Amino acid sequence: MSATELSGRWRGIYNYPEGSGVASAVAFTADLIDSAGRLSGTITEDDIFSDGRTLVAGIDGQRGDASVEFTKF
């Protein structure tokens, strides 16, 4: 099975662990560039700990046939 090209805009949600004191889910947008399995791009999300600020972080990672791994910085 060959891996799928992942370049484009992706939207998702993440949650903080139970007991962390953060109750709300956080929506994010990931703009990915997939270059032969190497992933780069940005993630944009609302800063739920401030008043209306937007956070932007870079990503660096890779994808396989059935996996995606990246570091957000």
Number of C-alpha atoms within 10 A of each C-alpha: 5 7 12 13 12 18 16 11 13 12 11 10 10 10 12 12 9 8 7 8 8 13 11 10 11 15 14 17 16 21 18 20 19 17 13 13 18 17 20 21 18 17 20 16 17 16 13 15 8 8 8 9 10 11 12 16 13 16 20 16 15 17 19 13 10 9 8 13 12 14 12 13 10
